[in-house]
């Protein structure tokens, strides 16, 4: 307000032309800053003016074609960063709360126009707007630092995840698949080893620029690894991106680096993958794209026949492909019963995998870790389990498993959307294995609480063995504690196990958690558990896991043959 020679532009939207005349007269006496006033008696004319001009402050009252409240709603919706002052006759404090809720910065009384007071109010609004703009710029800069890669200037992993999840949401609305491109620089280590990391970073920046230029405006490009980039074109299909992949390969190889008489030219392998709109996480996208990249490398080296032969001969690659597609995964269920009468109160949905070396759950778990597909396979298992559970009768209750890492790496909204499919049919409880609770359990509190608020129960599985942590149980406040079978089998004959179990039951009582005893195999153990106060249980005494497609309670399509438990009890 004190800048000599500056001009303050005001827009007045009010039905009273005399008010505009009076304001102009008062403003004429102010020299710093010089003020100009545009006035319209109709709100629609004021909106038209805002389309071609940008006043510093808008003053709005009742107009010939609307009241101040409706005008505030429309102005703050269309021009959220423009300061708006409401004009109300009488005591401004009477309407201040309502008008501020609608977006007004302050409220002035046009019948008692105090030039000095109005000037102070307008000046305050301008300073507030200046601070708001500075905060917006800082927030934009912080967002850039958070979601962009400083070396290459394209999106980083977090930025890619945000863009891909947004595109997946659009694909679900349109019921169309998502197609992505993974670009991996061939033998990039030679640049760092020969020319140093500084030159290597320059090459990465150049490659990112070439990829962006080749894909054109509208494409999303990001760095998802040391020498890997992921890209997508909203709305593009497999054929279009495969055509683009050829352009990307040529573009990447366009620049060479010369040092010490040696010329190095970057090259890239490109894989194009199409994913269903039900894809839930960024990790699923990357895993599918990496498998497509394997095919591309093989095809470049040996043609289409060579690619097919390589994939078929590489048993690990073939198994990864089969697991990602769910072709060798099947779903079984095991009843959870009321120990008093054997009545089934819920079912745990378990996933089974292929015969052979991966028959044992630990082997399958380790294989998925080694292949860097654990999160993607865990989500695949979750989807299969929820789909099977939804085929039970109305109000059926079921438990499904999830790894803590999957819970952290998958947007909670996606988990809620998936589990809602099951909740339509009944009640869902998500089991988190305590053996996998590594590190600080506090990181799980936020997603767990949001799931609980959405009506999804939380169970801590395998309690009593593994990484048992009282702090974690207190933080997560699960609805269910599932006692590990190693504390249940033989409890009738082991006084030490009974003592430990009593203490766990006391903890459950403090937490308000229901207790489920796993691994009940004898009536003797069941009787002791009832005497200790355990109400629910599961185990071979009440039923072994049974394939859903063999169970008349499920309407299940013909699945691929498979027989091994994944993250499930034997």
C-alpha positions, 0 to 999 in steps of 0.5 A, spaced: 500 500 500 505 504 500 509 503 493 509 510 490 506 510 483 503 503 484 496 503 482 491 499 486 485 496 482 479 494 485 472 491 482 466 493 485 460 488 484 454 492 487 447 494 485 448 501 488 451 506 483 451 511 488 456 507 493 460 506 487 460 514 486 462 515 493 467 510 493 470 513 487 470 520 491 473 517 497 479 514 493 480 520 489 484 523 495 488 517 496 495 518 492 499 512 495 497 508 492 493 510 486 486 507 486 482 505 480 475 502 481 471 498 476 463 497 478 458 493 475 451 492 478 450 485 475 454 479 477 454 476 470 457 483 468 463 483 473 464 475 471 465 477 464 470 483 466 474 478 471 475 474 464 479 479 461 482 483 467 485 481 474 483 486 479 487 486 486 481 486 490 474 484 489 468 487 493 462 484 492 455 485 495 448 484 493 447 485 485 441 486 481 442 478 479 444 475 485 445 476 493 452 476 496 452 469 499 451 466 492 456 471 489 462 469 494 461 461 492 462 463 485 467 467 486 471 463 491 470 457 486 473 460 480 478 465 483 480 462 489 487 466 490 483 473 488 482 477 495 474 478 496 471 482 501 464 482 502 459 488 503 453 487 508 449 493 511 449 494 518 453 490 523 459 486 519 460 482 525 453 479 524 455 476 517 462 475 518 462 468 520 458 466 515 461 470 509 468 468 511 466 460 511 464 462 504 471 465 502 470 472 504 477 475 507 473 480 511 466 484 511 465 491 510 459 496 511 458 500 505 453 505 509 459 507 514 464 508 509 470 509 513 476 511 508 482 509 513 478 503 516 477 500 509 484 502 506 487 498 512 482 492 511 484 492 503 492 493 505 491 487 510 488 483 504 493 484 500 499 483 504 495 476 506 495 475 499 502 476 498 504 471 503 499 466 500 502 466 494 509 466 497 507 459 501 504 457 494 510 458 491 514 454 496 509 449 496 510 448 489 517 448 490 517 443 495 512 438 491 517 439 485 523 437 490 519 431 493 516 428 486 522 430 481 529 427 480 534 432 481 539 429 476 535 428 470 529 433 471 524 428 470 519 425 475 522 420 481 519 414 483 514 418 488 512 422 482 511 416 478 507 413 483 502 419 483 502 419 476 500 412 475 495 411 480 492 417 477 492 414 470 489 407 473 483 411 477 482 414 470 483 407 466 478 404 472 473 409 470 473 407 463 474 400 464 481 400 459 487 397 461 494 401 462 500 400 458 507 403 460 514 403 457 520 401 461 527 403 458 533 400 461 540 403 459 544 397 457 551 396 461 550 403 464 556 401 469 561 402 463 560 410 463 561 410 471 567 406 471 570 409 465 568 416 465 566 417 472 559 418 476 559 426 474 559 424 466 554 418 468 549 423 471 550 427 464 548 421 460 542 420 464 540 427 464 541 427 456 537 420 456 531 423 460 531 429 455 531 424 449 526 420 452 521 426 453 522 428 446 521 422 443 514 421 447 512 428 446 508 432 450 503 429 454 507 423 456 509 421 463 516 420 464 520 418 470 526 415 473 524 408 477 532 406 478 539 407 477 539 407 470 531 405 468 526 410 466 518 408 466 514 412 461 506 412 459 502 416 454 495 417 457 490 413 452 495 409 449 495 402 447 500 396 447 501 397 439 502 405 439 507 404 445 511 399 442 511 403 436 514 409 440 519 404 443 522 403 437 523 411 437 525 411 444 531 406 442 533 410 436 533 417 440 537 414 446 543 412 442 543 419 438 548 422 443 555 419 444 560 421 449 568 421 448 573 421 453 581 419 452 580 417 445 574 412 447 567 413 444 561 410 448 554 411 446 548 409 450 543 404 448 537 401 451 532 395 452 525 397 452 519 393 454 512 395 454 507 392 458 499 392 459 496 391 465 488 391 467 485 397 470 484 393 477 492 394 478 493 396 485 500 399 486 506 402 483 510 395 484 505 391 480 506 396 474 514 395 475 514 388 476 510 387 470 514 392 466 520 388 468 518 382 465 516 385 458 523 388 458 526 381 459 522 379 453 524 385 449 532 383 450 531 376 448 527 379 442 533 384 440 538 378 441 534 372 437 528 375 434 521 373 436 523 365 436 529 367 440 525 370 445 519 365 446 525 360 447 529 364 452 522 365 456 520 358 456 527 355 457 528 360 463 524 356 469 525 362 473 522 367 468 517 362 466 515 362 474 515 369 475 510 370 469 505 364 471 505 367 478 504 374 476 498 372 472 495 368 477 496 362 473 499 357 478 495 360 484 489 357 487 485 359 493 483 355 499 479 356 506 479 354 513 474 355 518 474 359 524 470 356 529 466 357 536 470 352 541 463 352 545 459 348 539 464 348 533 459 353 529 463 356 523 464 364 525 469 366 519 473 363 514 481 364 513 482 365 505 489 362 504 493 361 497 496 355 494 501 355 489 505 350 484 507 343 485 515 342 486 520 346 489 515 352 491 510 347 494 513 349 501 510 356 503 517 358 505 520 357 499 515 360 495 516 366 499 524 366 498 523 365 491 518 372 490 523 376 495 529 374 490 525 375 484 523 382 487 516 380 486 514 379 493 509 385 493 506 384 487 505 377 488 502 378 495 497 383 492 495 378 487 494 373 492 489 378 496 485 379 490 484 372 489 482 371 496 477 377 496 474 374 489 473 367 492 470 370 499 465 374 495 462 368 492 460 365 499 453 367 501 450 373 504 454 376 510 459 371 510 465 373 514 472 372 512 480 373 514 485 375 508 492 376 509 497 381 507 504 383 508 506 389 512 511 391 506 505 390 502 500 395 506 506 400 506 507 400 499 500 400 497 495 406 497 490 405 502 484 407 498 486 402 493 486 396 499 479 399 501 476 399 494 478 392 493 476 389 500 469 393 499 468 388 494 468 383 500 465 387 505 458 388 500 458 380 502 460 380 509 465 382 514 472 382 512 478 382 517 485 383 514 491 379 517 498 382 518 503 377 520 507 379 526 513 375 524 514 380 518 513 386 523 520 389 522 522 395 525 518 401 528 511 399 528 509 406 528 509 406 520 503 402 520 499 406 525 496 410 519 494 405 514 491 401 519 487 406 522 484 408 516 482 401 514 479 400 521 475 407 520 473 404 513 470 398 517 475 393 516 478 389 521 485 388 523 488 382 526 495 380 528 497 373 526 502 369 529 502 372 536 507 369 541 513 367 536 517 371 531 518 379 532 513 379 538 512 386 540 508 389 546 509 396 543 506 394 536 500 391 539 499 397 543 500 402 537 496 398 532 490 396 537 487 390 533 480 387 533 483 380 533 490 377 536 491 370 532 495 366 537 501 362 533 500 354 533 507 353 536 503 356 543 497 351 542 499 344 539 500 340 546 498 346 550 494 341 555 501 337 557 505 343 557 505 348 563 510 353 561 506 354 554 499 355 558 503 360 563 505 364 556 498 363 553 495 366 560 499 372 559 497 373 552 490 373 554 491 378 559 494 383 554 488 381 549 483 383 554 487 390 555 487 391 548 479 389 547 481 384 542 478 377 540 483 371 541 483 366 535 487 360 537 491 357 531 493 350 530 488 346 534 489 339 533 486 335 539 480 335 543 484 335 549 488 342 547 481 345 545 478 343 552 484 347 556 483 353 551 476 353 553 478 353 560 483 359 559 478 363 556 479 362 549 473 363 545 475 362 537 480 357 534 482 354 528 486 347 526 485 340 523 480 338 529 475 343 525 477 342 518 483 342 514 484 348 508 480 346 502 480 348 495 474 353 494 473 350 487 471 343 491 467 347 496 460 347 495 459 353 499 463 357 493 461 359 486 468 358 483 470 358 476 475 352 474 482 355 476 489 352 474 491 346 478 496 348 484 497 345 491 502 349 495 500 354 501 503 361 500 503 365 507 498 360 509 498 355 515 500 347 513 
